[in-house]
Amino acid sequence: MADAAPPSKSRDLDKLLLRPGNLVGPTFDPGVQLRDDLQEYARVLVVGAGGLGCELLKDLALSGFKNLEVIDMDRIEVTNLNRQFLFRLEDVGKPKAEVAAKRVMERVSGVNIVPHFCRIEDKDVEFYNDFSIIALGLDSIEARSYINAVACSFLEYDSDDNPREETMKPMVDGGTEGFKGHARVIVPGVTPCFECTIWLFPPQVKFPLCTLAETPRNAAHCIEYAHLIKWDEVHSGQSFDPDNPDHMKWVYDEAVKRAQLFGIPGVTYSLTQGVVKNIIPAIASTNAIISAACTLETLKIASGCSKTLSNYLTYNGVEGLHTKVTEFVKDKDCLVCGPGVLIELDTTVTLKKFIDMLEEDPKVLMTKASITYHGKNLYMQAPPVLEEMTRSNLELPLYDLMDKTPKDVLHATGTINKDDKKSSCLRKLRVVFKGMDGVTDMDMAGGA
């Protein structure tokens, strides 16, 4: 009797990719070629290597994705070890992205994971365009907004303002808070983007300054006093950096003194980090469940083996197990995933004047803007070497820098002030030059 063939390492994946079904996507073409192409050509970027990011890397690697990259700016801390299963005690102090990539590659043969130990803003926008899908494992609204804006910046519209499918950059976003979580699919131009549904996130908790300064009642009050009041008193002119360990340690020490003065217990270093950085409590099992949902959606998008989620899944494990899918509607006037903010200009307007105008435009309100056009840097605020290289463009007419094109799209990266908090932002700007051939009355009608 002949020996039985050894079980395939991709047996479960083959059940999805090698045979037809009733719920498949319109472009699904089952077969070995699809499985091989998925492994060879699909490139997925995982943003975040924390509790959810670790699960995503592992699940994606086990689901047939062989070309993965991960970006995270944090280092491993002791408090991470209870739920971020790829890390060990000897890894404390090392970059999360590098250790996570190394551990998954040790466990899953054939996968290649490239780590990036840096801030998401440190990467050029075109870096993100190299990926088929972007999977988000973040715990920050600001970081989600930035990646969402980057992905939507690649979206192009035709002359009828219909999104061009080949320019869509799909994202799969996951998030957890205790026993609750969500998984969502974002296809710019088709589904609502993050900004379209920003109202889903509750407003950030803010304490009255008079309470912090005069009558603190709990540990969080003492921490925020050190963070918001004492820091500025002692470090006049120096911005607080929540990702700087020395800055965080200073706030913790001051919070301890404040708590002792008022007889308030409970100030710890981990709580200080949680209050200052608005860290959300996480549970390993919730991360695993949400990661599984996100990975399945990533596989659906890449292969077409099933219809994707429409378009927001919520999970609640507080009392039993409850999941619900809600189909939210895209905001047609969204400034991020829409056709772009329309700006009308004379052909004589210089690049410098244009950048100054962005600070005053009510739909943009962006300071310190860097401008790119079709991947070319017209002006960069940083780093200094790029600023010097592009400085000469400031006095040139923008019309000339855009190759005398009557209308086209620019991308501006800069800083916006939202809820009294500065954050990085990327905006798509639809520039139309007045009185030029090829500009119709509809182009000049205004709106986003």
FENCOR-V457161 format. One record per pair of residues at least 12 apart in sequence whose C-alpha atoms are under 10 Angstrom apart, sorted by the first residue. I is the first residue (numbers start at 1). J is the second residue. If there is no record, write none. Layout:
BEGIN
<<I;J> <I;J>>
END
This chain:
BEGIN
<<9;62> <9;64> <10;35> <10;62> <10;63> <10;64> <12;63> <13;35> <13;62> <13;63> <13;64> <13;299> <14;30> <14;31> <14;32> <14;34> <14;35> <14;64> <15;30> <15;305> <16;30> <16;31> <16;35> <16;299> <16;300> <16;303> <16;304> <16;305> <16;306> <17;29> <17;30> <17;31> <17;32> <17;33> <17;34> <17;35> <17;38> <17;299> <17;300> <17;303> <17;304> <17;305> <17;306> <18;30> <18;31> <18;32> <18;33> <18;34> <18;35> <18;305> <19;31> <19;32> <19;305> <20;305> <20;306> <21;305> <21;306> <22;305> <22;306> <22;307> <23;304> <23;305> <23;306> <23;307> <23;308> <24;300> <24;303> <24;304> <24;305> <24;306> <24;307> <24;308> <25;300> <25;301> <25;303> <25;304> <25;305> <25;306> <25;307> <25;308> <26;304> <26;305> <26;306> <26;307> <27;303> <27;304> <27;305> <27;306> <28;300> <28;302> <28;303> <28;304> <28;305> <28;306> <28;307> <29;303> <29;304> <29;305> <30;303> <30;304> <30;305> <34;302> <34;303> <34;304> <34;305> <35;64> <35;65> <35;303> <36;64> <36;65> <37;65> <37;302> <37;303> <38;63> <38;64> <38;65> <38;66> <38;67> <38;299> <38;302> <38;303> <39;61> <39;63> <39;64> <39;65> <39;66> <39;67> <39;110> <39;111> <40;64> <40;65> <40;66> <40;67> <41;65> <41;66> <41;67> <41;131> <41;132> <41;302> <42;64> <42;65> <42;66> <42;67> <42;68> <42;131> <42;132> <42;133> <42;299> <42;302> <42;303> <43;65> <43;66> <43;67> <43;68> <43;69> <43;130> <43;131> <43;132> <43;133> <43;134> <43;302> <44;57> <44;60> <44;65> <44;66> <44;67> <44;68> <44;69> <44;70> <44;113> <44;128> <44;130> <44;131> <44;132> <44;133> <44;134> <44;135> <44;171> <44;298> <44;302> <45;57> <45;67> <45;68> <45;69> <45;70> <45;71> <45;113> <45;114> <45;115> <45;128> <45;130> <45;131> <45;132> <45;133> <45;134> <45;135> <45;136> <45;171> <46;60> <46;68> <46;69> <46;70> <46;71> <46;72> <46;97> <46;113> <46;115> <46;133> <46;134> <46;135> <46;136> <46;137> <46;138> <46;172> <47;69> <47;70> <47;71> <47;72> <47;73> <47;97> <47;116> <47;120> <47;134> <47;135> <47;136> <47;137> <47;138> <47;143> <47;144> <47;147> <47;173> <48;70> <48;71> <48;72> <48;73> <48;74> <48;96> <48;97> <48;120> <48;135> <48;136> <48;137> <48;138> <48;139> <48;143> <49;70> <49;71> <49;72> <49;73> <49;74> <49;75> <49;76> <49;84> <49;86> <49;95> <49;96> <49;97> <49;98> <49;99> <49;100> <49;101> <49;115> <49;136> <49;137> <49;138> <50;72> <50;74> <50;75> <50;76> <50;80> <50;83> <50;84> <50;85> <50;86> <50;87> <50;96> <50;97> <50;100> <50;137> <50;138> <50;139> <50;287> <51;80> <51;81> <51;82> <51;83> <51;84> <51;85> <51;86> <51;137> <51;138> <51;139> <51;176> <51;282> <51;283> <51;284> <51;285> <51;286> <51;287> <51;288> <51;291> <52;83> <52;84> <52;136> <52;137> <52;138> <52;139> <52;174> <52;175> <52;176> <52;282> <52;283> <52;284> <52;286> <52;287> <52;288> <52;289> <52;290> <52;291> <53;70> <53;71> <53;72> <53;84> <53;96> <53;97> <53;100> <53;135> <53;136> <53;137> <53;138> <53;174> <53;287> <53;288> <53;291> <54;70> <54;83> <54;84> <54;85> <54;86> <54;87> <54;96> <54;97> <54;99> <54;100> <54;101> <54;103> <54;104> <54;137> <54;287> <54;288> <54;291> <55;83> <55;84> <55;85> <55;86> <55;100> <55;104> <55;137> <55;284> <55;287> <55;288> <55;289> <55;290> <55;291> <55;292> <55;295> <56;70> <56;135> <56;136> <56;137> <56;174> <56;287> <56;288> <56;290> <56;291> <56;292> <56;293> <56;294> <56;295> <57;69> <57;70> <57;86> <57;100> <57;101> <57;103> <57;104> <57;105> <57;113> <57;135> <57;137> <57;291> <57;295> <58;86> <58;100> <58;101> <58;103> <58;104> <58;105> <58;107> <58;108> <58;291> <58;292> <58;295> <59;104> <59;288> <59;291> <59;292> <59;293> <59;294> <59;295> <59;296> <60;111> <60;135> <60;291> <60;292> <60;294> <60;295> <60;296> <60;298> <60;299> <61;104> <61;105> <61;107> <61;108> <61;109> <61;110> <61;111> <61;112> <61;113> <61;295> <62;104> <62;107> <62;108> <62;109> <62;111> <62;295> <63;295> <63;296> <63;298> <63;299> <64;110> <64;111> <64;299> <65;110> <65;111> <65;112> <65;113> <65;298> <65;299> <65;302> <66;105> <66;108> <66;109> <66;110> <66;111> <66;112> <66;113> <67;110> <67;111> <67;112> <67;113> <67;114> <67;131> <68;101> <68;111> <68;112> <68;113> <68;114> <68;115> <68;131> <69;97> <69;101> <69;112> <69;113> <69;114> <69;115> <69;116> <69;131> <69;134> <70;96> <70;97> <70;98> <70;100> <70;101> <70;113> <70;114> <70;115> <70;116> <70;117> <70;134> <70;135> <70;136> <71;96> <71;97> <71;98> <71;101> <71;114> <71;115> <71;116> <71;117> <71;118> <71;119> <71;120> <71;123> <72;95> <72;96> <72;97> <72;98> <72;115> <72;116> <72;117> <72;118> <72;119> <72;120> <72;138> <73;95> <73;96> <73;97> <73;116> <73;117> <73;118> <73;119> <73;120> <73;122> <73;243> <74;93> <74;94> <74;95> <74;96> <74;97> <74;117> <74;118> <74;119> <74;243> <75;91> <75;92> <75;93> <75;94> <75;95> <75;96> <75;97> <75;98> <75;99> <75;117> <75;243> <76;88> <76;89> <76;90> <76;91> <76;92> <76;93> <76;94> <76;95> <76;96> <76;97> <76;99> <77;89> <77;91> <77;92> <77;93> <77;94> <77;95> <77;96> <77;270> <78;90> <78;91> <78;92> <78;93> <78;270> <79;92> <79;270> <80;92> <80;282> <82;282> <82;283> <82;284> <83;282> <83;283> <83;284> <83;285> <83;287> <83;288> <84;96> <84;100> <84;282> <84;283> <84;284> <84;287> <85;100> <85;103> <85;284> <86;99> <86;100> <86;101> <86;102> <86;103> <86;104> <87;99> <87;100> <87;103> <94;117> <95;115> <95;116> <95;117> <95;118> <96;115> <96;116> <96;117> <97;113> <97;114> <97;115> <97;116> <97;117> <97;118> <98;113> <98;114> <98;115> <98;116> <98;117> <99;115> <100;113> <100;115> <101;113> <101;114> <101;115> <101;116> <102;114> <102;115> <119;143> <120;143> <120;146> <120;147> <121;143> <121;146> <121;147> <121;150> <121;413> <121;424> <121;425> <122;383> <124;150> <124;375> <125;147> <125;150> <125;151> <125;153> <125;154> <125;372> <125;375> <125;411> <125;413> <125;426> <126;150> <126;151> <126;154> <126;374> <126;375> <128;147> <128;150> <128;151> <128;154> <128;169> <129;150> <129;151> <129;153> <129;154> <129;167> <129;168> <129;169> <130;169> <131;169> <131;170> <132;168> <132;169> <132;170> <132;171> <132;298> <132;301> <132;302> <133;151> <133;168> <133;169> <133;170> <133;171> <133;172> <133;187> <133;298> <133;299> <133;301> <133;302> <134;147> <134;148> <134;151> <134;169> <134;170> <134;171> <134;172> <134;173> <134;186> <134;298> <135;170> <135;171> <135;172> <135;173> <135;174> <135;185> <135;291> <135;294> <135;295> <135;297> <135;298> <136;148> <136;171> <136;172> <136;173> <136;174> <136;175> <136;183> <136;184> <136;291> <136;294> <137;172> <137;173> <137;174> <137;175> <137;176> <137;287> <137;290> <137;291> <137;294> <138;173> <138;174> <138;175> <138;176> <139;174> <139;175> <139;176> <139;177> <139;277> <139;278> <139;279> <139;280> <139;281> <139;282> <140;175> <140;277> <140;278> <140;279> <140;280> <141;194> <141;198> <141;201> <142;422> <142;423> <142;424> <142;425> <143;423> <143;424> <143;425> <144;173> <144;194> <144;195> <145;193> <145;194> <145;195> <145;198> <145;336> <145;423> <145;424> <145;425> <145;426> <146;194> <146;413> <146;423> <146;424> <146;425> <146;426> <146;427> <147;171> <147;194> <147;425> <147;426> <148;169> <148;170> <148;171> <148;173> <148;186> <148;188> <148;193> <148;194> <148;195> <148;336> <148;337> <148;425> <148;426> <149;188> <149;193> <149;194> <149;195> <149;335> <149;336> <149;337> <149;413> <149;425> <149;426> <149;427> <149;428> <150;169> <150;336> <150;337> <150;411> <150;413> <150;425> <150;426> <150;427> <150;428> <151;167> <151;168> <151;169> <151;170> <151;171> <151;186> <151;187> <151;188> <151;193> <151;336> <151;337> <151;426> <152;167> <152;168> <152;169> <152;170> <152;171> <152;186> <152;187> <152;188> <152;189> <152;193> <152;194> <152;335> <152;336> <152;337> <152;338> <152;339> <152;340> <152;426> <152;427> <152;428> <153;167> <153;168> <153;169> <153;188> <153;336> <153;337> <153;338> <153;339> <153;340> <153;409> <153;410> <153;411> <153;412> <153;426> <153;427> <153;428> <153;429> <154;166> <154;167> <154;168> <154;169> <154;188> <154;337> <154;374> <154;411> <154;428> <155;167> <155;168> <155;169> <155;187> <155;188> <155;189> <155;336> <155;337> <155;338> <155;339> <155;340> <155;428> <156;168> <156;188> <156;189> <156;337> <156;338> <156;339> <156;340> <156;409> <156;428> <157;189> <157;338> <157;339> <157;340> <158;339> <159;443> <161;189> <161;338> <161;339> <162;189> <162;190> <162;338> <162;339> <163;188> <163;189> <163;190> <163;337> <163;338> <163;339> <164;189> <165;187> <165;188> <165;189> <165;190> <167;188> <167;189> <168;186> <168;187> <168;188> <168;189> <168;190> <169;186> <169;187> <169;188> <169;189> <170;185> <170;186> <170;187> <170;188> <170;189> <170;190> <170;191> <170;298> <170;301> <170;302> <171;184> <171;185> <171;186> <171;187> <171;188> <171;193> <171;194> <171;294> <171;297> <171;298> <171;301> <172;184> <172;185> <172;186> <172;187> <172;293> <172;294> <172;295> <172;296> <172;297> <172;298> <172;301> <173;185> <173;186> <173;194> <173;290> <173;291> <173;293> <173;294> <173;297> <173;298> <173;312> <174;287> <174;290> <174;291> <174;292> <174;293> <174;294> <174;295> <174;312> <174;313> <174;314> <175;280> <175;282> <175;286> <175;287> <175;290> <175;291> <175;294> <175;314> <176;280> <176;281> <176;282> <176;283> <176;284> <176;286> <176;287> <176;288> <176;289> <176;290> <176;291> <176;314> <176;315> <176;316> <177;279> <177;280> <177;281> <177;282> <177;283> <177;286> <177;287> <177;316> <178;280> <178;281> <178;282> <178;283> <178;284> <178;285> <178;286> <178;287> <178;316> <178;317> <178;318> <179;281> <179;282> <179;283> <179;284> <179;285> <179;286> <179;287> <179;315> <179;316> <179;317> <179;318> <179;319> <179;321> <180;282> <180;283> <180;286> <180;287> <180;290> <180;314> <180;315> <180;316> <180;317> <180;318> <180;322> <180;323> <181;282> <181;286> <181;287> <181;289> <181;290> <181;291> <181;313> <181;314> <181;315> <181;316> <181;317> <181;323> <182;286> <182;287> <182;289> <182;290> <182;291> <182;293> <182;294> <182;312> <182;313> <182;314> <182;315> <182;316> <182;323> <182;324> <182;325> <183;289> <183;290> <183;291> <183;292> <183;293> <183;294> <183;295> <183;297> <183;309> <183;311> <183;312> <183;313> <183;314> <183;315> <183;325> <184;290> <184;293> <184;294> <184;297> <184;308> <184;309> <184;310> <184;311> <184;312> <184;313> <184;314> <184;325> <184;326> <184;327> <185;294> <185;297> <185;298> <185;301> <185;308> <185;309> <185;310> <185;311> <185;312> <185;313> <186;309> <186;310> <186;311> <186;312> <187;301> <187;311> <187;337> <188;330> <188;336> <188;337> <188;338> <189;330> <189;331> <189;332> <189;336> <189;337> <189;338> <189;339> <190;329> <190;330> <190;337> <191;310> <191;311> <191;312> <191;327> <191;328> <191;329> <191;330> <191;331> <191;337> <192;311> <192;312> <192;327> <192;328> <192;329> <192;330> <192;331> <192;332> <192;334> <192;337> <193;328> <193;329> <193;330> <193;331> <193;334> <193;336> <193;337> <193;338> <194;330> <194;334> <194;336> <194;337> <195;330> <195;331> <195;334> <195;335> <195;336> <195;337> <196;328> <196;329> <196;330> <196;331> <196;332> <196;333> <196;334> <196;335> <196;336> <196;337> <196;338> <197;328> <197;329> <197;330> <197;331> <197;334> <203;419> <204;278> <204;419> <205;275> <205;278> <206;224> <207;220> <207;221> <207;224> <207;225> <208;221> <209;221> <209;224> <209;225> <209;228> <209;229> <210;225> <211;225> <212;224> <212;225> <212;226> <212;228> <212;229> <213;225> <213;226> <213;228> <213;229> <213;230> <215;262> <216;258> <216;259> <216;262> <216;264> <217;259> <217;262> <217;263> <217;264> <218;259> <218;262> <218;263> <218;264> <218;265> <218;266> <218;267> <219;255> <219;256> <219;258> <219;259> <219;264> <219;265> <219;266> <219;267> <219;268> <219;271> <219;272> <219;275> <220;255> <220;259> <220;266> <220;267> <220;271> <220;272> <220;274> <220;275> <220;276> <221;255> <221;258> <221;259> <221;264> <221;267> <221;275> <222;251> <222;252> <222;254> <222;255> <222;256> <222;257> <222;258> <222;259> <222;260> <222;261> <222;262> <222;264> <222;267> <222;272> <223;251> <223;252> <223;253> <223;254> <223;255> <223;256> <223;257> <223;258> <223;259> <223;267> <223;268> <223;269> <223;271> <223;272> <223;273> <223;274> <223;275> <223;276> <224;251> <224;252> <224;255> <224;272> <224;275> <224;276> <225;251> <225;254> <225;255> <225;258> <226;250> <226;251> <226;252> <226;253> <226;254> <226;255> <226;256> <226;257> <226;258> <226;272> <226;276> <227;240> <227;242> <227;247> <227;248> <227;250> <227;251> <227;252> <227;254> <227;255> <227;272> <227;275> <227;276> <228;240> <228;251> <228;276> <230;251> <230;254> <230;255> <231;247> <231;250> <231;251> <231;254> <242;273> <242;276> <242;277> <243;273> <243;277> <245;273> <248;269> <248;272> <248;273> <248;276> <248;277> <249;269> <249;272> <249;273> <251;269> <251;272> <251;273> <251;276> <252;267> <252;268> <252;269> <252;270> <252;271> <252;272> <252;273> <252;276> <253;267> <253;268> <253;269> <253;272> <255;267> <255;268> <255;269> <255;272> <256;268> <256;269> <256;272> <285;317> <286;315> <286;316> <286;317> <289;315> <290;313> <290;314> <290;315> <293;309> <293;313> <294;309> <294;313> <296;308> <296;309> <297;309> <309;325> <309;326> <309;327> <310;325> <310;326> <310;327> <310;328> <310;329> <311;325> <311;326> <311;327> <311;328> <311;329> <312;324> <312;325> <312;326> <312;327> <312;328> <313;325> <313;326> <313;327> <314;326> <332;448> <333;447> <333;448> <334;448> <335;363> <335;364> <335;427> <335;428> <335;429> <335;447> <335;448> <336;426> <336;427> <336;428> <336;429> <336;448> <337;427> <337;428> <338;428> <338;448> <339;409> <339;428> <339;429> <339;430> <339;447> <339;448> <340;409> <340;410> <340;411> <340;427> <340;428> <340;429> <340;430> <340;431> <340;447> <340;448> <341;361> <341;363> <341;364> <341;409> <341;410> <341;427> <341;428> <341;429> <341;430> <341;431> <341;446> <341;447> <341;448> <342;363> <342;409> <342;428> <342;429> <342;430> <342;431> <342;432> <342;443> <342;444> <342;445> <342;446> <342;447> <342;448> <343;357> <343;358> <343;361> <343;363> <343;407> <343;429> <343;430> <343;431> <343;432> <343;433> <343;443> <343;444> <343;446> <343;447> <343;448> <344;407> <344;430> <344;431> <344;432> <344;433> <344;434> <344;443> <344;444> <344;445> <344;446> <345;398> <345;399> <345;407> <345;431> <345;432> <345;433> <345;434> <345;435> <346;397> <346;398> <346;399> <346;432> <346;433> <346;434> <346;435> <346;436> <347;397> <347;398> <347;399> <347;400> <347;404> <347;406> <347;432> <347;433> <347;434> <347;435> <347;436> <348;396> <348;397> <348;398> <348;399> <348;400> <348;433> <349;395> <349;396> <349;397> <349;398> <349;399> <349;400> <349;433> <350;393> <350;394> <350;395> <350;396> <350;397> <350;398> <350;399> <350;400> <350;401> <351;371> <351;378> <351;379> <351;391> <351;392> <351;393> <351;394> <351;395> <351;396> <351;397> <351;398> <351;399> <351;400> <351;401> <352;379> <352;391> <352;393> <352;394> <352;395> <352;396> <352;397> <352;398> <353;394> <353;395> <353;396> <353;397> <353;398> <354;369> <354;371> <354;394> <354;397> <354;398> <355;367> <355;368> <355;369> <355;370> <355;371> <355;379> <355;394> <355;412> <356;368> <356;369> <358;412> <358;414> <358;429> <359;415> <359;416> <363;427> <363;447> <363;448> <364;412> <364;416> <364;425> <364;426> <364;427> <364;428> <364;429> <365;414> <365;415> <365;416> <365;417> <365;418> <366;412> <366;413> <366;414> <366;415> <366;416> <366;417> <366;424> <366;425> <366;426> <366;427> <367;412> <367;413> <367;414> <367;415> <367;416> <367;417> <367;424> <367;425> <368;380> <368;381> <368;382> <368;412> <368;413> <368;414> <368;415> <368;416> <369;381> <369;411> <369;412> <369;413> <369;414> <369;415> <369;416> <369;424> <369;425> <369;426> <369;427> <370;382> <370;387> <370;411> <370;412> <370;413> <370;414> <370;415> <370;426> <371;410> <371;411> <371;412> <371;413> <371;414> <371;426> <371;427> <371;429> <372;402> <372;409> <372;410> <372;411> <372;412> <372;413> <373;401> <373;402> <373;408> <373;409> <373;410> <373;411> <373;412> <374;402> <374;408> <374;409> <374;410> <374;411> <375;410> <375;411> <376;401> <376;402> <376;410> <377;389> <377;390> <377;393> <377;411> <378;390> <378;391> <378;392> <378;393> <378;394> <378;398> <378;401> <378;402> <378;410> <379;391> <379;392> <379;393> <379;394> <379;412> <380;412> <380;413> <380;414> <381;413> <381;414> <398;431> <398;433> <399;431> <399;432> <399;433> <402;431> <404;433> <404;436> <405;431> <405;432> <405;433> <405;436> <405;437> <405;438> <405;439> <406;431> <406;432> <406;433> <406;434> <406;435> <406;436> <406;437> <406;438> <406;439> <407;430> <407;431> <407;432> <407;433> <407;434> <407;436> <407;437> <407;438> <407;439> <407;443> <408;429> <408;430> <408;431> <408;432> <408;433> <409;428> <409;429> <409;430> <409;431> <409;432> <410;427> <410;428> <410;429> <410;430> <410;431> <411;426> <411;427> <411;428> <411;429> <411;430> <412;425> <412;426> <412;427> <412;428> <412;429> <413;425> <413;426> <413;427> <413;428> <414;426> <414;427> <428;448> <429;448> <430;443> <430;448> <431;443> <432;444>>
END
